[in-house]
Every structure is written in C-alpha cells, then in structure tokens.
Amino acid sequence: MPFLANTPVEKMTGPYARRWWALLVLCLSLLITVMANTSLIVAAPDMTTDLGLSSSDLQWVVDSYTVPYAALMLVLGAIGDKYSRRGALVLGLLIFAGGSVMGSMVDETSLVIVARAIMGVGAAVVMPATLSLVVATFPRSERAKAITAWAATSGVAVAVGPLVSGWLLEDHAWGSTFLINVPIAVLAVFGALALVPPSKAEGMGRIDYVGGLLSIVTVGSLIYAAIEGPHSGWGAGPVTAAVVAGVGLVAFVAWELRHPHPMLDVRKFALRPFTGSMLAVMFFFFGMFAVIYYATQFLQFVLGYGALDTGVRLLPLGGAVFLGSALTGMLTPKLGVRVMAVTGMAVGTAGMFLLTQIDKGSTYGDFLAPLMMLGLALGLAISPATDTIMGSFPESELGVGGGVNDTALELGGALGIAVLGSLLGTAYRDELTDLVGNRLPAEAMETAKDSVGAGLAVAERVAQDPSAGPQQAQAAVDAVHQAFAHGVAQTSLIGGIIMAAGTLIVLAVLPGRRGFARKSAEPGAGTTASEAATVREHTGSTR
C-alpha cells in the first residue's frame, strides 16, 4: 500500500480502505480550528495584562478570527470543490499554522489582530474542506456515522480548547496558546497527504465569483455590525455595516436566482429540512458559545480558578457531547431528524434557563448541570442537522454545503457572543452602579464598569491605598462579584428565551419523518433524486 493517497475518490470502484484513518485526520484538522476560538477565552486575562488591552481591543483580538472565518467559508468551499478538496485542506492548514507562528511572536495589539485574521482565513479553508471530504470519502451507508464523529469533534473542541490553553499557561506565556497549533497542523498536513484521498467535483462549471463576493460582503458586514454595534454603540460604522449587509443580501439573492450556476442555490431555503437544520445549527451555537464565554469568566474571576483548573472543569461538557453523539447515532434512524434536533435544542434551552439561578454564592456545582446539558444537547442535535444540510447538496457541491453549514455555526456563535456578551456587560454595569454608587472615584468607577476583570483590578488598587483599608477593598470585590453574577443570570434569561423561541421555530419548520423526504423531493424544489435518496437515508424514512 503506497504511503501517499493518490487515487481520487471519484475513480475508486469501492469504499476507500483507509477512510476511518482519513476521518481521524479530518477531525484533527477541525479540532484545532475550533480550539482557536475557545482557547483564547482562557488566555484573555494574561493577554490583557501583557498587552494592556482595552475592552474593545480584546473584543477584536477575539473577533478578528471570526469575521474572515465566517465570511469566506462559502467561497473557499466552492473553490475547493472545483480544484481540490484535499489541496484546500493542506493549504488552509499551512495558512493557519503561519498565522499561529506570527501570533506567538508578536507583542503589539494590532499585530496580534492581524495574526488572528490570518488564522481565520486558514480556518475558512480548512473547515468546509473537512466536511466535504468526510462526505466524499464515505459511502452513503456510513456517512451518518462519519458526520456524527465530525460534529462531536467540534463540540469536544469547545471544552478541550480551554483545557489545553490552561495547561500551557501554567508554565508558559500566552504566545504558547498560538504556537501549540503549529505541530498539530503539520501533523495534519502529513496525515492528509498520506491518508486522505484527493477529491474534487466532476463537471463543475465556472465559479460564481460575483455571488461569492456578495456573500463575503453580506456575511462580513453582518458580523461586523453584530460585534461592534452592541459593544461600542450604534454609531455610523455599525449602522453602515448593517445597511450594507441588508443591501448585500438582497443583491446576493437576486443574483443567485438569475445565475445559471449560482454559488448557492437559494431555492434550497424553500426546503424545510434544509432551512430547519440551518436554523437549528445557528440557534444552538448562539447559546453554546455565549455560555462558554461567560461561564469561563465566572470560574476565573468570581470563583478564582486558574486557567488550567478552569479548563478541567469544562471537560464534563466534552464528555456529554460524546454521550449525546452516541445516542443520536442510535436514535436518529428510528426517530428522525426533527425529534432529535428539537429534543437537543430543548435540553440546551433548559440548561440555559438553569443559569438564571446563578448568584454571588454560586459554586462550580451550579454550572456543572447546565454545561453537561448543553454538551448533551449538542451531541443530540448538531449531527443530524449537519447530516441533513450536507444531504441537500449534490456531490459536485459538497464544499459549498460544508461552507453553508459552517457559516451557520460560526454566525450563530459570533452573534451569541456579541449579543449576549453585550447584554452581560450592560447588566453588570447597571448592577455595579447600583451597588457601589459614589463610593469610588469617578475615574475608578468607569474603569470598574468596563469588565469584571477591570473591576477586580480596581478593587486591588483600593486594597493598596492606605486611606481605604481592607474592608473597603473587600466590599468592592463583593460588589463586582455580585454584579457579574447578576449579569450572568439576566443574560441567561434572555438567552434562554431566544433559545426557546428558536426551538419552537425549528419545530415548526422541520417536517416530520414522513414529510421529510417527500418535501425534499418535491418537483421544482431544486433537489435531485439522488439527493432525496440521501435525505431519506439520513432520516430513516423509506417514503
């Protein structure tokens, strides 16, 4: 057996013999792109201190990865389809590794943001390539299992990222959280060449670059507005971005409806299985990323856990993802996508509502059940939803399908952190103002209201002031802790309401098992007979 996998999938007469090893490489590639999002949350306090980051600076250190990541996936997925899905994977990993090396070496905020943006571009190539290669490499009878493993990896990475980051920060500077990506990316490159077979779309026409450009403008502007508007206020920049996103969306839909070979056939949104699954992915990651964002801060700043201890305490979420993935693999063929997706979203919503009970006296035990419920929900819901989305695309558009699925995932996560993060900040500031009043100097009070970390830094300065004393310092710490706990509870209430509304929407949009395949194969729906057969396999329907 040759060392390099050189035979294209399209020329194989039977299933690829080393496909499960190939899946391991693809999951490893996915793992580091998702970890790059979550590991930074734990490293943020060290970066803030070392680089002197303002709240706005930190926001863009985090989100400079997200904007290109979400905006470029659709276009880059199509390019991978046309030229080489494995080539796209390898190129994306190398770009990602290059950005990681840069991020580990620089010591200026602007350069860290540039490095994160380069990593985001690499991730935008890697993520849709991994999903399209999974679907292309596995026969239809095994795709559901392979996609379940892929989806479980994305969920586990949410918990593993903070753990690895915390372990590195015990003995190393924050730059190590960038550098750890490099050997993993290099290993994945060699693994891709040795184990992942080449694949590309057969008979694919010219790429719709105009539609691709409109999609980049629309998604990029939308995410920019969602991030900057709630955080910095709806000034000229965010409002302009929101208007551009709206105009871009209208132009994109109009162009795609007229184009003979569109980047994305927007008629697919008339298919209830496709649209319902897209909404399930987006709503779920809206809640998941937001909870990780503020639960991690609570564990570090309020409960006083170190970076590694925080990462360890997020591990039950990863274990619950595995449990949910095992259950969905057994139950989806029997119950169908609608039951599994809605059940998962309902469990996740309940976990979000449990966090409304958080107060200043809460312990890690109060977070354990909600985190495990969110992990279980992810395992139950995301795999069948992703499977359905990919089943809506023909073999020639797997990269586009992966880009669509991953854009929904990343867009949901970005909106969750932006919207719920902004609500958290507002609730924290209002509560802190009520608790402290005029007992701090105006300048110190403004600093304390910026974030929970800034509030604790102000309390530390109060402790060092001979005119204040330890009692006043402790009162400031208690006020910061109480204000942040109040913010978590209030934000979880709003987040739970949004998640509940999303669950009801998905319940209404997704058809039942009998209607699933029928609606996917309605004349004029833009679905081929082979696509409808794929959807029937995914749902366990024979009708």
TORKEKE-934283 format. One line per field, with one value per residue (C-alpha): x, y, z; residue number from 1. Coordinates in Angstrom, 2 decimals, decimal comma. Example, Ala and Ser with C-alpha at 12.3 -4.5 7.8 and 13.67 -1.06 7.14 Angstrom:
<nodes>
u (12,30_13,67) $
v (-4,50_-1,06) $
w (7,80_7,14) $
k (1_2) $
</nodes>
This chain:
<nodes>
u (0,00_1,59_2,47_0,62_-3,09_-3,04_-6,17_-9,03_-12,27_-14,09_-12,02_-12,43_-14,60_-15,44_-15,20_-11,79_-9,98_-8,37_-11,40_-11,60_-7,95_-8,75_-11,64_-9,18_-7,04_-10,07_-11,32_-7,85_-7,84_-11,28_-10,24_-7,54_-9,70_-12,47_-9,97_-8,51_-11,81_-12,31_-8,71_-8,33_-11,09_-8,85_-5,75_-7,56_-6,63_-2,90_-3,07_-4,97_-2,33_0,68_-0,55_-2,57_-5,71_-8,82_-12,20_-12,54_-9,04_-9,82_-13,09_-11,24_-8,43_-11,18_-13,32_-10,59_-10,57_-14,35_-15,00_-12,88_-13,66_-17,41_-17,33_-15,03_-16,19_-18,82_-16,48_-13,48_-15,63_-16,63_-13,02_-12,06_-14,87_-13,58_-9,84_-9,03_-10,67_-7,56_-5,40_-7,64_-7,29_-3,49_-3,27_-5,64_-3,63_-0,42_-2,04_-3,44_-0,02_1,64_-0,81_-0,22_3,56_3,06_0,66_3,17_5,95_4,35_3,84_1,64_-2,14_-2,51_-0,16_-1,97_-5,21_-3,55_-2,23_-5,67_-7,19_-4,67_-5,61_-9,27_-8,58_-6,84_-9,72_-12,18_-10,36_-9,97_-13,42_-15,59_-12,86_-13,01_-16,78_-16,84_-14,05_-15,93_-18,99_-16,96_-14,82_-17,53_-20,24_-23,79_-24,38_-21,61_-21,91_-24,21_-21,66_-18,78_-20,64_-21,57_-17,85_-17,15_-19,90_-18,78_-15,26_-16,49_-18,34_-15,43_-13,10_-15,22_-14,17_-10,68_-9,55_-9,70_-8,08_-5,07_-4,77_-4,92_-2,29_0,10_-0,47_0,63_4,28_4,31_3,26_0,07_2,01_2,21_-1,55_-0,82_2,31_0,68_-1,32_1,78_2,88_-0,76_-1,27_1,95_0,91_-2,48_-0,80_1,27_-1,74_-3,85_-1,29_-0,87_-4,44_-6,97_-7,67_-7,84_-11,31_-12,92_-16,24_-16,71_-18,18_-18,33_-18,70_-17,19_-17,29_-19,81_-17,31_-19,81_-22,14_-19,13_-18,11_-21,66_-21,73_-18,44_-19,69_-23,03_-21,75_-18,69_-20,76_-23,41_-20,87_-19,04_-22,31_-23,31_-19,96_-19,32_-22,89_-23,74_-20,20_-19,39_-22,81_-24,75_-22,72_-22,00_-19,76_-22,05_-25,17_-23,44_-22,30_-25,85_-27,22_-24,50_-25,37_-29,05_-28,39_-25,81_-28,28_-30,92_-28,33_-26,99_-30,45_-31,35_-28,06_-28,21_-31,79_-30,73_-27,34_-27,28_-24,65_-25,08_-22,60_-25,53_-28,90_-31,05_-34,10_-32,85_-34,21_-37,68_-36,83_-37,99_-35,42_-32,58_-33,83_-34,87_-31,48_-29,67_-31,70_-31,01_-27,24_-27,32_-29,55_-27,69_-24,24_-25,73_-26,36_-23,36_-20,62_-22,22_-22,44_-18,79_-17,84_-19,36_-19,11_-15,34_-15,14_-17,22_-14,99_-11,84_-12,82_-15,52_-14,57_-10,85_-9,87_-6,66_-6,52_-5,84_-8,44_-10,99_-10,18_-10,51_-13,92_-15,19_-14,34_-17,76_-19,20_-16,98_-17,96_-21,63_-21,05_-19,76_-22,80_-25,19_-23,39_-23,67_-27,38_-28,11_-26,33_-28,72_-31,91_-31,94_-32,66_-35,61_-36,99_-35,89_-34,07_-36,95_-37,26_-33,52_-32,88_-35,81_-35,05_-31,45_-32,45_-34,99_-32,34_-29,91_-32,59_-33,33_-29,61_-29,54_-32,52_-30,79_-28,09_-30,67_-30,19_-26,55_-25,74_-22,68_-22,67_-22,83_-20,14_-18,84_-21,56_-24,17_-22,53_-21,96_-25,51_-26,07_-22,72_-23,47_-26,95_-25,51_-22,95_-25,59_-27,81_-25,01_-24,35_-28,05_-28,90_-25,94_-25,01_-28,44_-28,83_-25,41_-26,14_-29,37_-27,69_-24,98_-27,59_-29,25_-26,25_-25,15_-21,66_-20,40_-21,25_-20,00_-17,58_-20,40_-22,54_-19,77_-19,35_-23,08_-23,20_-20,06_-21,21_-24,41_-22,33_-19,88_-22,54_-24,58_-21,54_-20,48_-23,98_-24,26_-21,06_-21,83_-25,50_-25,45_-21,97_-23,28_-26,33_-23,99_-21,86_-24,89_-26,40_-23,03_-22,51_-26,02_-25,87_-22,38_-23,53_-26,47_-24,25_-21,30_-22,89_-20,46_-18,19_-15,46_-13,84_-15,50_-12,45_-12,06_-15,77_-15,66_-12,76_-14,52_-17,63_-15,62_-15,45_-15,31_-11,52_-11,21_-13,49_-11,28_-8,19_-9,77_-10,56_-6,91_-5,79_-8,25_-6,61_-3,21_-4,49_-3,63_-6,65_-9,11_-8,33_-9,13_-12,82_-13,49_-11,45_-13,44_-16,67_-15,54_-14,70_-18,09_-19,86_-18,01_-18,78_-22,44_-22,78_-21,24_-23,37_-26,44_-25,31_-24,92_-28,41_-30,07_-28,20_-29,11_-32,77_-32,68_-30,58_-32,99_-35,94_-34,14_-33,22_-36,80_-38,11_-35,55_-36,66_-40,28_-39,25_-37,25_-40,15_-42,47_-40,08_-38,67_-41,15_-41,83_-40,28_-42,97_-42,91_-39,11_-38,15_-41,35_-40,77_-37,09_-38,09_-40,99_-40,81_-39,08_-37,52_-34,07_-33,35_-32,24_-33,44_-30,09_-30,25_-33,73_-32,47_-29,70_-32,19_-34,31_-31,26_-30,44_-33,93_-34,56_-37,60_-38,48_-41,14) $
v (0,00_3,35_5,95_8,74_8,51_9,30_7,66_10,19_9,24_9,65_6,83_4,28_1,27_0,61_2,25_3,69_1,20_3,74_6,01_5,77_6,84_9,67_10,67_10,89_13,36_15,42_15,55_16,60_19,41_20,53_20,31_22,99_25,46_25,31_25,28_28,54_30,18_28,77_28,60_32,36_32,90_31,38_33,22_36,58_37,73_37,18_38,87_41,81_42,36_41,85_43,91_46,46_45,62_47,72_46,03_46,99_45,69_42,34_42,13_42,48_40,10_37,51_38,52_39,21_35,42_35,16_37,73_36,19_32,70_33,13_35,43_33,35_29,76_29,64_30,92_28,88_25,76_26,23_26,74_23,52_21,71_22,83_22,39_20,05_19,49_17,87_20,63_23,20_21,36_21,31_24,96_26,04_24,19_25,88_29,34_28,57_27,45_30,58_32,84_30,86_31,32_35,06_35,27_33,57_36,02_39,48_41,76_44,53_44,50_45,36_42,55_40,02_41,03_40,55_37,14_36,07_37,27_35,15_32,17_32,92_32,81_29,46_28,11_29,26_27,00_24,07_23,74_23,31_21,12_18,71_18,30_17,96_15,35_13,38_13,19_12,49_9,76_7,73_5,70_6,83_3,94_5,21_8,98_9,49_7,84_9,82_13,12_12,26_11,91_15,20_17,04_15,52_16,79_20,35_20,07_18,46_21,18_23,75_22,08_20,93_24,40_25,96_22,83_22,89_26,65_26,44_23,69_25,77_28,93_27,16_27,43_29,49_32,88_33,39_33,06_29,31_29,03_30,10_28,01_24,72_24,84_24,51_20,90_19,75_21,49_20,00_16,53_17,03_18,07_14,88_12,86_14,42_13,58_10,03_9,10_11,47_10,69_13,51_14,68_17,34_17,97_16,41_18,53_21,67_24,84_28,24_29,53_32,28_34,80_37,69_35,72_34,77_38,42_39,40_36,62_37,84_41,43_40,37_37,98_40,08_43,25_41,46_40,03_43,36_45,14_42,42_42,68_46,41_47,72_46,16_46,67_50,23_51,67_52,01_54,78_55,40_52,36_49,61_51,18_51,46_47,83_46,71_48,59_47,11_43,64_44,16_45,51_42,81_40,08_41,39_41,67_38,17_36,56_38,43_37,47_33,81_33,42_34,62_32,92_29,61_28,14_30,02_29,91_28,85_27,87_29,99_27,95_25,36_27,58_26,59_23,05_22,72_20,05_22,27_25,52_23,92_22,26_25,52_27,31_24,54_24,84_28,63_28,89_26,18_27,70_31,11_29,79_27,45_29,99_32,65_30,30_29,23_32,93_33,99_30,71_30,75_34,31_33,39_30,41_32,52_35,91_35,08_31,60_32,28_29,19_29,30_28,74_25,00_24,46_26,27_24,07_20,90_22,00_22,36_18,74_17,33_19,32_17,33_14,04_14,95_15,67_12,11_10,71_12,78_11,73_8,05_8,44_10,34_7,68_5,05_7,11_9,29_6,39_5,44_8,84_11,13_14,47_16,59_14,73_14,69_18,32_19,69_17,48_18,63_22,28_21,83_20,26_23,08_25,69_24,12_24,24_27,93_28,64_26,84_29,50_32,13_30,82_31,96_34,43_35,62_32,49_30,05_27,38_25,25_22,72_25,23_25,30_21,55_20,50_23,33_22,63_18,91_19,61_21,88_19,23_16,50_18,79_19,49_15,79_15,07_17,91_19,01_15,73_15,02_18,69_18,77_15,44_16,86_20,04_18,06_15,68_18,66_19,17_17,05_15,53_18,44_21,00_19,33_22,17_24,69_22,55_22,45_26,21_26,78_24,56_26,08_29,64_28,94_27,54_30,44_33,09_31,71_31,66_35,19_36,56_34,75_36,26_39,68_39,98_38,12_39,43_42,97_42,24_40,77_43,92_46,19_44,20_44,10_47,87_48,76_46,46_47,64_51,26_50,49_48,61_51,00_54,35_57,19_55,26_55,07_57,99_58,64_57,54_54,31_53,61_53,99_51,56_49,05_49,10_48,08_44,38_42,02_41,80_45,58_45,75_43,35_45,31_48,47_46,59_45,53_49,15_50,08_47,45_49,04_52,53_53,31_55,61_52,87_49,69_46,01_46,32_48,79_46,66_43,55_45,48_46,42_42,78_41,61_44,24_43,19_39,51_40,21_42,48_39,89_37,07_39,25_39,83_36,08_35,38_38,14_37,28_33,60_34,56_36,48_33,78_31,09_33,00_33,34_29,65_28,68_30,78_29,13_25,69_26,49_27,87_24,75_22,58_24,44_24,42_20,88_18,34_15,01_11,78_11,08_14,59_14,90_13,00_14,00_17,71_17,33_15,74_17,98_18,93_22,24_22,21_22,03_18,56_15,63_12,08_11,06_13,94_12,89_9,34_10,70_12,64_9,50_7,60_10,30_10,35_6,64_7,25_4,84_7,00) $
w (0,00_-1,04_1,57_-0,23_-1,00_-4,74_-6,13_-6,36_-4,67_-7,98_-9,58_-6,78_-7,54_-3,88_-0,45_0,38_2,61_4,94_5,26_9,07_9,36_6,97_9,26_12,16_10,19_9,20_12,80_13,99_11,42_12,57_16,22_16,03_14,07_16,70_19,60_18,31_19,17_22,67_23,93_23,68_26,23_28,94_27,70_27,61_31,15_30,53_27,13_28,60_31,27_29,00_26,03_28,02_26,06_26,41_26,33_22,65_21,86_23,45_21,55_18,25_19,23_19,63_16,66_14,10_13,74_13,45_10,70_7,90_9,19_8,68_5,65_3,43_4,03_1,27_-1,45_-0,34_-0,10_-3,75_-4,80_-3,00_-4,84_-8,24_-7,86_-4,95_-1,60_-0,16_-1,64_0,03_3,35_3,14_2,04_4,80_7,44_6,27_6,35_9,80_11,03_9,60_11,42_14,61_14,36_13,86_16,81_19,11_18,24_18,15_21,13_19,68_19,72_16,02_15,00_17,20_15,47_12,04_13,09_14,27_10,98_9,02_11,17_10,41_6,67_7,08_9,16_6,48_4,02_6,42_7,95_4,82_3,29_6,25_6,00_2,20_2,36_5,01_2,77_-0,40_1,18_2,92_1,20_1,90_4,29_6,61_6,20_9,16_11,49_10,00_10,27_13,86_14,64_12,84_14,76_18,07_17,41_17,01_20,32_22,17_20,87_22,72_26,00_25,02_23,90_27,39_28,90_26,57_26,90_30,70_30,78_28,67_30,70_33,89_32,78_29,59_28,26_26,26_23,00_23,63_23,02_19,43_18,98_20,03_16,79_14,62_15,31_15,18_11,83_10,42_11,61_9,96_6,67_6,54_7,60_4,84_2,16_3,43_4,36_2,79_-0,89_-3,45_-4,32_-6,46_-8,16_-11,58_-14,35_-12,22_-14,28_-13,69_-10,14_-9,49_-8,18_-8,21_-5,95_-3,84_-3,45_-2,49_0,12_1,61_1,82_3,30_5,97_6,83_7,24_9,28_11,71_12,00_12,82_15,30_17,09_17,05_17,46_20,84_22,14_21,06_20,31_17,10_15,54_11,88_11,42_12,73_11,17_7,79_8,08_8,88_5,85_3,62_4,93_4,10_0,63_0,03_1,00_-1,42_-4,19_-3,44_-3,61_-6,81_-8,48_-7,43_-8,68_-12,15_-12,40_-14,33_-11,97_-8,67_-5,80_-3,60_-4,97_-2,65_-3,69_-1,21_1,56_0,34_1,53_5,12_6,09_4,88_6,42_9,69_10,07_9,29_11,97_14,48_13,97_14,19_17,28_19,11_18,70_19,54_23,04_23,36_22,58_24,78_27,79_27,40_27,12_30,44_32,37_31,83_33,17_36,22_37,02_36,71_38,10_40,65_41,82_41,44_39,43_37,45_33,71_33,97_36,69_34,53_31,55_33,63_34,88_31,32_30,48_31,53_28,62_26,24_27,86_27,47_23,78_23,33_25,14_23,02_19,83_20,78_21,49_18,28_16,25_17,65_17,81_14,69_12,28_14,48_15,47_12,66_12,47_13,75_17,06_17,68_16,70_18,70_21,70_21,69_21,46_24,28_26,54_25,73_26,41_29,79_30,60_29,72_31,99_34,88_34,74_35,73_39,30_39,44_42,21_44,14_46,30_43,41_43,08_40,24_41,06_39,90_36,46_36,13_35,22_32,68_31,00_30,76_29,42_26,72_25,77_25,62_23,55_21,08_20,64_20,09_17,69_15,61_13,91_12,35_11,41_9,71_8,03_6,60_5,36_3,56_2,16_0,46_-1,83_-4,80_-4,91_-7,00_-4,28_-1,10_-0,36_-0,71_1,56_4,14_3,83_4,34_7,42_8,92_8,20_10,14_13,00_13,10_12,53_15,43_17,71_16,75_17,29_20,62_22,00_20,54_21,56_24,88_25,71_25,27_27,46_30,08_30,06_30,36_33,25_35,03_34,69_35,85_38,87_39,85_39,67_41,97_44,44_44,61_43,90_44,61_46,97_44,33_42,49_39,12_37,11_39,10_38,77_34,99_34,85_37,11_34,89_31,81_32,73_35,70_35,33_35,37_38,42_40,36_39,32_40,76_43,99_44,18_43,88_46,63_48,87_48,28_49,15_52,81_53,10_52,14_54,04_53,55_54,41_51,60_49,20_50,13_49,70_46,19_45,38_46,70_44,61_41,44_42,08_42,78_39,74_37,42_38,86_38,33_34,74_34,13_35,50_33,49_30,30_30,68_30,99_27,71_26,08_27,26_25,82_22,46_22,51_23,38_20,50_18,22_19,37_18,51_15,11_14,30_15,49_13,11_10,13_10,23_8,83_10,48_9,24_6,63_5,23_5,33_2,18_0,36_0,82_-0,10_-3,42_-4,45_-8,14_-8,63_-5,20_-6,69_-5,28_-7,44_-6,99_-5,53_-3,07_-1,99_-1,51_0,69_2,81_3,21_4,43_6,95_8,39_8,37_6,15_3,37_1,86) $
k (1_2_3_4_5_6_7_8_9_10_11_12_13_14_15_16_17_18_19_20_21_22_23_24_25_26_27_28_29_30_31_32_33_34_35_36_37_38_39_40_41_42_43_44_45_46_47_48_49_50_51_52_53_54_55_56_57_58_59_60_61_62_63_64_65_66_67_68_69_70_71_72_73_74_75_76_77_78_79_80_81_82_83_84_85_86_87_88_89_90_91_92_93_94_95_96_97_98_99_100_101_102_103_104_105_106_107_108_109_110_111_112_113_114_115_116_117_118_119_120_121_122_123_124_125_126_127_128_129_130_131_132_133_134_135_136_137_138_139_140_141_142_143_144_145_146_147_148_149_150_151_152_153_154_155_156_157_158_159_160_161_162_163_164_165_166_167_168_169_170_171_172_173_174_175_176_177_178_179_180_181_182_183_184_185_186_187_188_189_190_191_192_193_194_195_196_197_198_199_200_201_202_203_204_205_206_207_208_209_210_211_212_213_214_215_216_217_218_219_220_221_222_223_224_225_226_227_228_229_230_231_232_233_234_235_236_237_238_239_240_241_242_243_244_245_246_247_248_249_250_251_252_253_254_255_256_257_258_259_260_261_262_263_264_265_266_267_268_269_270_271_272_273_274_275_276_277_278_279_280_281_282_283_284_285_286_287_288_289_290_291_292_293_294_295_296_297_298_299_300_301_302_303_304_305_306_307_308_309_310_311_312_313_314_315_316_317_318_319_320_321_322_323_324_325_326_327_328_329_330_331_332_333_334_335_336_337_338_339_340_341_342_343_344_345_346_347_348_349_350_351_352_353_354_355_356_357_358_359_360_361_362_363_364_365_366_367_368_369_370_371_372_373_374_375_376_377_378_379_380_381_382_383_384_385_386_387_388_389_390_391_392_393_394_395_396_397_398_399_400_401_402_403_404_405_406_407_408_409_410_411_412_413_414_415_416_417_418_419_420_421_422_423_424_425_426_427_428_429_430_431_432_433_434_435_436_437_438_439_440_441_442_443_444_445_446_447_448_449_450_451_452_453_454_455_456_457_458_459_460_461_462_463_464_465_466_467_468_469_470_471_472_473_474_475_476_477_478_479_480_481_482_483_484_485_486_487_488_489_490_491_492_493_494_495_496_497_498_499_500_501_502_503_504_505_506_507_508_509_510_511_512_513_514_515_516_517_518_519_520_521_522_523_524_525_526_527_528_529_530_531_532_533_534_535_536_537_538_539_540_541_542_543) $
</nodes>
